[in-house]
Amino acid sequence: MTDSASPVRRAEHWACAAVFFVNGFGFASWVSRIPAVRDALLLSEGQLGMALLAMGLGALCSFQLAGRGLGYLSARTLTLATGFLYCYALPQPVMVGSLPVLALTLFLLGAGSGAMDVAMNALAVEVEARQGKPIMSGLHGLWSAGGLCGASLGGLMAQHGVTPQNHIIAVACALAVVLLLARPWLPDLAAKPAETGPRFALPEPAMLGLGAIVSCAFLIEGAMADWSAVYLKDTLGTTAAKAALGYAAFSFAMMGLRLAGDKLVARWRAASMLRLGNAAAAVVLALAIGTQHPGLTMLAFVLVGLGVAVVAPLVFGAAARRSRHSPGHGIAAMATLGYGGFLLGPPVIGWLAHLTSLRIALLLVALLAAAIALLSRHLDEPAPQAAA
């Protein structure tokens, strides 16, 4: 690489990081105003859960379409197209007046977010190859940083009485401007043949343990994103501003550990990190739910974020190394199970809350963290087989 090319590579890296930041910021901005939308439409936990399921279904439907789109459009073009679609769809759910329309707008938002997720990760693979060094963990850390900033700003907007409509419209416009600024620096490589696009894959029997870990972790992420603010506001009686900080604390913990994850894994065993982190999260979250103490609950949210932060990079890496078919097949299998968990998390919590209470329903998150701790041994690399 020449000296003149180095600034270009850095610009490409930061432009790609900006795209990840935009996606995380927009998602957290919507999450921070879920309690306000719920109150405005007088929704029960079950009704809210059904509406949130529509968002997950939209994302799931868009994955295959976006994957096939990469066979006809470059990752840069598809990232920008889906990014602007995402910005357009972002304010729609806070501008509706009925549950059916909310579900429809959330389906469209989920489709835009899911398609952008596929496209920007494909773009990140290209940028990483051009950089000649691993950057994926850092990019996902920037997604978490966007989540932290979006949730924190949402709390401030709620505290100062800014309506969800004005807040989210302003956010969507600002994020579109960021995409426009990043556009000239994103590399535009040729599209891959359509038949090579990602497909849904099932894990091999030897990797079912890894699949269970990633399913639990993504289910936790979905539940925390959509229900942490509602739990703090409705069950613990905090203000809307403090309720939005619950997801901010979760995102901050995820961001910090993801940015430091590569160095920590090099020093400690991955299985040990997952075991200790998720065991602590399960215990403290169960105590917080039992005592209903807001401060302890915020600490529990931080520990839950630390527990699941590095699951995706660790599990995806292990699956890529162990797959008997190909690294891509291993990653695709884990992604399918992971997004399935993310899809199921919010509505499952909503249905349990409708049957019992949100307090009892969130115990599922503690149980899932405990399950990850028990399953963490599957991250240990299998012993090499002796030669015949």
C-alpha positions as CSV (number, residue, x, y, z in Angstrom):
1,M,0.0,0.0,0.0
2,T,1.4,3.4,-0.9
3,D,1.5,6.3,1.5
4,S,-1.0,8.2,-0.7
5,A,-3.4,5.3,-0.5
6,S,-3.3,5.0,3.3
7,P,-5.6,8.1,3.9
8,V,-8.0,6.7,1.4
9,R,-8.2,3.4,3.3
10,R,-8.7,5.2,6.6
11,A,-11.5,7.2,5.0
12,E,-13.2,4.1,3.7
13,H,-12.9,2.5,7.2
14,W,-14.5,5.6,8.9
15,A,-17.2,5.9,6.3
16,C,-18.2,2.3,6.8
17,A,-18.1,2.9,10.6
18,A,-20.5,5.8,10.1
19,V,-22.9,3.5,8.3
20,F,-22.9,1.1,11.3
21,F,-23.3,4.0,13.7
22,V,-26.3,5.3,11.7
23,N,-28.1,1.9,11.9
24,G,-27.5,1.6,15.7
25,F,-28.5,5.2,16.4
26,G,-31.7,4.9,14.5
27,F,-32.7,1.7,16.1
28,A,-32.0,2.9,19.6
29,S,-33.9,6.2,18.9
30,W,-37.0,4.2,18.1
31,V,-36.5,1.9,21.1
32,S,-36.3,5.0,23.4
33,R,-39.7,6.1,22.4
34,I,-41.5,2.8,22.6
35,P,-43.1,3.6,26.0
36,A,-44.5,6.9,24.6
37,V,-46.0,5.1,21.6
38,R,-47.4,2.4,23.8
39,D,-49.1,5.0,26.1
40,A,-50.4,7.0,23.2
41,L,-52.2,3.9,21.7
42,L,-53.2,2.4,25.0
43,L,-51.6,-0.9,24.1
44,S,-51.4,-3.9,26.5
45,E,-48.1,-5.9,26.7
46,G,-49.6,-8.5,24.4
47,Q,-50.6,-6.0,21.8
48,L,-47.2,-4.3,21.9
49,G,-45.6,-7.7,21.6
50,M,-47.6,-8.5,18.4
51,A,-46.6,-5.1,16.9
52,L,-43.0,-5.7,17.7
53,L,-43.2,-9.2,16.1
54,A,-44.2,-7.4,12.8
55,M,-40.8,-5.5,12.9
56,G,-39.0,-8.8,13.4
57,L,-40.9,-10.4,10.5
58,G,-40.1,-7.5,8.3
59,A,-36.4,-7.9,9.0
60,L,-36.5,-11.7,8.5
61,C,-38.3,-11.3,5.1
62,S,-35.7,-8.7,3.9
63,F,-32.6,-10.9,4.6
64,Q,-33.1,-13.2,1.6
65,L,-34.1,-10.3,-0.7
66,A,-31.1,-8.2,0.3
67,G,-28.8,-11.2,-0.1
68,R,-30.1,-11.7,-3.6
69,G,-29.8,-8.0,-4.3
70,L,-26.1,-8.3,-3.7
71,G,-25.9,-10.4,-6.9
72,Y,-27.2,-7.4,-8.9
73,L,-26.0,-4.4,-7.0
74,S,-22.7,-3.6,-5.3
75,A,-22.6,-3.7,-1.5
76,R,-22.1,0.1,-1.6
77,T,-25.1,0.8,-3.7
78,L,-27.4,-1.5,-1.8
79,T,-26.1,-0.1,1.6
80,L,-27.0,3.4,0.5
81,A,-30.3,2.5,-1.0
82,T,-31.4,0.5,2.1
83,G,-29.9,3.1,4.4
84,F,-32.1,5.9,2.9
85,L,-35.1,3.6,3.0
86,Y,-34.3,3.0,6.7
87,C,-34.2,6.7,7.4
88,Y,-37.6,7.2,5.6
89,A,-39.2,4.3,7.6
90,L,-37.8,5.3,10.9
91,P,-40.3,8.1,11.9
92,Q,-43.4,6.2,10.6
93,P,-44.2,4.1,13.7
94,V,-44.4,7.2,16.0
95,M,-46.9,9.0,13.7
96,V,-49.7,6.4,13.7
97,G,-53.0,6.3,15.5
98,S,-53.9,2.6,15.6
99,L,-52.4,-0.8,16.3
100,P,-52.8,-2.2,12.7
101,V,-51.0,0.8,11.2
102,L,-48.3,0.5,13.9
103,A,-47.7,-3.1,12.9
104,L,-47.5,-2.2,9.2
105,T,-45.1,0.6,9.8
106,L,-42.9,-1.6,12.1
107,F,-42.9,-4.3,9.4
108,L,-41.5,-1.7,6.9
109,L,-39.0,-0.4,9.4
110,G,-37.9,-3.9,10.2
111,A,-37.5,-4.7,6.4
112,G,-35.4,-1.5,5.9
113,S,-33.3,-2.2,8.9
114,G,-32.8,-5.9,8.1
115,A,-31.9,-5.2,4.5
116,M,-29.4,-2.5,5.5
117,D,-27.9,-4.9,8.1
118,V,-27.2,-7.5,5.4
119,A,-25.8,-4.8,2.9
120,M,-23.6,-3.0,5.4
121,N,-22.1,-6.3,6.7
122,A,-21.3,-7.3,3.1
123,L,-19.7,-3.9,2.6
124,A,-17.7,-4.3,5.8
125,V,-16.3,-7.6,4.5
126,E,-15.0,-5.7,1.4
127,V,-13.6,-2.9,3.4
128,E,-11.9,-5.3,5.8
129,A,-10.3,-7.1,2.9
130,R,-9.0,-3.8,1.5
131,Q,-7.7,-2.8,5.0
132,G,-5.7,-6.0,5.4
133,K,-6.6,-6.2,9.0
134,P,-9.6,-7.2,11.1
135,I,-12.1,-4.4,11.7
136,M,-15.4,-6.2,12.1
137,S,-15.5,-6.2,15.9
138,G,-14.8,-2.5,15.9
139,L,-17.5,-1.8,13.4
140,H,-20.0,-3.7,15.6
141,G,-18.7,-1.7,18.5
142,L,-19.6,1.5,16.6
143,W,-23.1,0.0,16.1
144,S,-23.4,-0.3,19.8
145,A,-22.0,3.3,20.2
146,G,-24.8,4.4,17.9
147,G,-27.2,2.6,20.2
148,L,-25.8,4.3,23.2
149,C,-26.0,7.7,21.7
150,G,-29.5,7.2,20.3
151,A,-30.9,5.9,23.6
152,S,-29.2,8.7,25.6
153,L,-30.6,11.4,23.2
154,G,-34.0,9.8,23.4
155,G,-33.9,10.1,27.2
156,L,-33.0,13.8,26.9
157,M,-35.8,14.4,24.4
158,A,-38.3,12.7,26.7
159,Q,-37.1,14.6,29.7
160,H,-37.5,18.0,27.9
161,G,-40.9,17.1,26.6
162,V,-40.0,16.8,22.9
163,T,-42.6,14.8,21.1
164,P,-41.6,11.4,19.6
165,Q,-42.7,12.7,16.2
166,N,-40.4,15.8,16.3
167,H,-37.6,13.7,17.9
168,I,-37.5,10.8,15.4
169,I,-38.1,13.0,12.3
170,A,-35.1,15.1,13.3
171,V,-33.0,12.0,13.9
172,A,-34.0,10.5,10.5
173,C,-33.0,13.6,8.7
174,A,-29.7,13.9,10.5
175,L,-28.8,10.2,9.8
176,A,-29.6,10.7,6.1
177,V,-27.2,13.6,6.0
178,V,-24.5,11.3,7.6
179,L,-25.1,8.7,4.9
180,L,-24.7,11.4,2.2
181,L,-21.4,12.6,3.8
182,A,-20.1,9.0,3.9
183,R,-21.2,8.1,0.4
184,P,-18.1,9.4,-1.5
185,W,-15.7,7.4,0.6
186,L,-17.5,4.0,0.5
187,P,-15.7,1.6,-2.0
188,D,-17.8,0.6,-5.0
189,L,-16.8,-2.9,-6.0
190,A,-18.5,-5.1,-8.6
191,A,-21.5,-7.1,-7.5
192,K,-21.2,-10.8,-7.0
193,P,-23.1,-13.3,-9.1
194,A,-26.7,-13.7,-7.9
195,E,-26.3,-17.4,-7.1
196,T,-23.6,-16.7,-4.5
197,G,-25.9,-14.6,-2.3
198,P,-26.4,-15.8,1.2
199,R,-29.0,-18.4,1.9
200,F,-30.6,-19.6,5.2
201,A,-28.6,-22.6,6.5
202,L,-29.0,-25.0,9.3
203,P,-26.2,-25.9,11.7
204,E,-24.4,-29.1,11.6
205,P,-25.1,-31.5,14.6
206,A,-21.6,-30.8,16.0
207,M,-22.4,-27.1,16.2
208,L,-25.9,-27.2,17.9
209,G,-24.3,-26.0,21.1
210,L,-23.0,-22.9,19.4
211,G,-26.4,-22.4,17.8
212,A,-28.1,-22.5,21.2
213,I,-25.6,-19.9,22.5
214,V,-26.2,-17.4,19.7
215,S,-30.0,-17.9,19.8
216,C,-30.1,-17.2,23.5
217,A,-27.9,-14.1,23.1
218,F,-29.9,-12.6,20.3
219,L,-33.1,-13.3,22.1
220,I,-31.7,-11.4,25.1
221,E,-30.7,-8.5,22.8
222,G,-34.2,-8.3,21.3
223,A,-35.9,-8.4,24.7
224,M,-33.6,-5.8,26.2
225,A,-34.1,-3.4,23.2
226,D,-37.8,-3.5,23.2
227,W,-38.8,-4.0,26.9
228,S,-36.1,-2.5,29.1
229,A,-37.5,1.0,28.8
230,V,-41.1,-0.2,29.3
231,Y,-40.1,-2.2,32.4
232,L,-38.3,0.7,34.0
233,K,-41.2,3.1,33.3
234,D,-44.3,1.0,33.9
235,T,-43.1,-1.5,36.5
236,L,-40.5,0.5,38.5
237,G,-42.2,3.8,38.0
238,T,-39.3,5.8,36.7
239,T,-39.6,8.8,34.4
240,A,-39.6,8.4,30.7
241,A,-36.1,9.9,30.5
242,K,-34.6,7.5,33.1
243,A,-36.4,4.6,31.4
244,A,-34.6,5.4,28.1
245,L,-31.3,5.2,29.9
246,G,-31.9,1.4,30.6
247,Y,-31.1,0.5,27.0
248,A,-28.3,3.1,26.9
249,A,-26.6,1.4,29.8
250,F,-27.0,-2.0,28.0
251,S,-25.6,-0.5,24.8
252,F,-22.7,1.2,26.6
253,A,-21.6,-2.1,28.1
254,M,-21.9,-3.9,24.8
255,M,-19.9,-1.2,23.0
256,G,-17.1,-1.2,25.6
257,L,-16.6,-4.9,25.6
258,R,-16.8,-5.2,21.8
259,L,-14.2,-2.6,21.3
260,A,-11.9,-4.4,23.8
261,G,-13.0,-7.9,22.9
262,D,-10.2,-8.9,20.6
263,K,-7.5,-8.1,23.2
264,L,-9.5,-9.8,26.1
265,V,-10.0,-13.0,24.1
266,A,-6.3,-13.2,23.4
267,R,-5.7,-13.1,27.1
268,W,-8.5,-15.2,28.5
269,R,-10.4,-18.2,27.2
270,A,-13.5,-17.3,25.3
271,A,-15.5,-19.9,27.2
272,S,-14.4,-18.5,30.5
273,M,-15.4,-15.0,29.5
274,L,-18.9,-16.1,28.5
275,R,-19.4,-18.3,31.6
276,L,-18.4,-15.7,34.2
277,G,-20.1,-12.8,32.5
278,N,-23.4,-14.5,31.9
279,A,-23.5,-16.2,35.3
280,A,-23.0,-12.8,37.0
281,A,-25.7,-11.2,34.7
282,A,-28.2,-14.0,35.5
283,V,-27.7,-13.7,39.3
284,V,-27.8,-9.9,39.5
285,L,-30.8,-9.6,37.1
286,A,-32.8,-12.1,39.1
287,L,-32.0,-10.1,42.3
288,A,-32.9,-6.9,40.6
289,I,-36.3,-8.2,39.5
290,G,-36.9,-9.6,43.0
291,T,-36.1,-6.4,44.8
292,Q,-37.4,-4.0,42.1
293,H,-34.6,-1.6,42.9
294,P,-34.0,0.8,39.9
295,G,-30.3,1.2,40.6
296,L,-29.7,-2.5,40.8
297,T,-31.8,-3.0,37.7
298,M,-29.5,-0.6,35.8
299,L,-26.5,-2.5,37.0
300,A,-28.1,-5.7,35.9
301,F,-28.7,-4.3,32.4
302,V,-25.0,-3.4,32.2
303,L,-24.0,-6.9,33.2
304,V,-26.4,-8.4,30.6
305,G,-24.8,-6.2,28.0
306,L,-21.3,-7.4,29.0
307,G,-22.5,-11.0,28.9
308,V,-23.8,-11.0,25.4
309,A,-21.5,-8.4,23.8
310,V,-18.9,-10.8,22.3
311,V,-21.2,-13.8,21.6
312,A,-21.7,-13.0,17.9
313,P,-18.0,-12.6,16.9
314,L,-16.9,-15.6,19.1
315,V,-19.6,-17.9,17.9
316,F,-19.4,-16.8,14.2
317,G,-15.7,-17.3,14.3
318,A,-15.9,-20.7,15.8
319,A,-18.6,-21.8,13.3
320,A,-16.5,-20.6,10.4
321,R,-13.5,-22.7,11.6
322,R,-15.5,-25.8,12.4
323,S,-17.9,-26.1,9.5
324,R,-17.3,-29.1,7.3
325,H,-18.9,-27.4,4.3
326,S,-17.4,-23.9,4.3
327,P,-16.7,-20.9,6.6
328,G,-19.6,-19.1,4.9
329,H,-22.0,-22.0,5.6
330,G,-21.1,-22.0,9.3
331,I,-21.6,-18.3,9.7
332,A,-24.9,-18.4,7.8
333,A,-26.2,-21.2,10.0
334,M,-25.4,-19.2,13.2
335,A,-26.9,-16.0,11.7
336,T,-30.1,-17.8,10.9
337,L,-30.5,-19.1,14.5
338,G,-29.4,-15.7,15.9
339,Y,-31.9,-13.7,14.0
340,G,-34.5,-16.2,14.8
341,G,-33.9,-15.6,18.5
342,F,-33.9,-11.8,17.9
343,L,-37.3,-12.2,16.2
344,L,-38.8,-14.3,18.9
345,G,-37.5,-12.3,21.9
346,P,-39.8,-9.2,22.0
347,P,-43.1,-11.0,21.3
348,V,-42.3,-13.9,23.7
349,I,-41.7,-11.3,26.5
350,G,-44.9,-9.5,25.6
351,W,-47.0,-12.7,25.6
352,L,-45.5,-13.8,29.0
353,A,-46.1,-10.3,30.4
354,H,-49.7,-10.5,29.2
355,L,-50.3,-13.8,30.9
356,T,-48.4,-12.9,34.1
357,S,-46.6,-9.6,34.5
358,L,-43.6,-7.9,32.8
359,R,-41.6,-8.4,36.0
360,I,-42.0,-12.2,35.8
361,A,-41.5,-12.2,32.0
362,L,-38.1,-10.6,32.3
363,L,-37.0,-13.5,34.4
364,L,-36.7,-15.3,31.0
365,V,-33.7,-13.0,30.3
366,A,-32.0,-14.1,33.5
367,L,-32.7,-17.8,32.6
368,L,-31.2,-17.3,29.1
369,A,-28.1,-15.7,30.5
370,A,-27.7,-18.7,32.8
371,A,-28.2,-21.0,29.8
372,I,-25.4,-19.2,28.0
373,A,-23.1,-19.7,31.0
374,L,-23.9,-23.4,31.0
375,L,-23.4,-23.8,27.2
376,S,-20.2,-21.8,27.1
377,R,-18.1,-24.9,27.1
378,H,-19.1,-25.4,23.4
379,L,-16.7,-22.5,22.5
380,D,-13.7,-24.6,23.5
381,E,-12.0,-25.8,20.4
382,P,-12.3,-29.6,20.0
383,A,-9.2,-31.6,20.5
384,P,-7.5,-32.5,17.3
385,Q,-8.0,-36.1,16.2
386,A,-5.0,-38.3,16.3
387,A,-3.7,-39.4,12.9
388,A,-4.5,-43.0,12.0
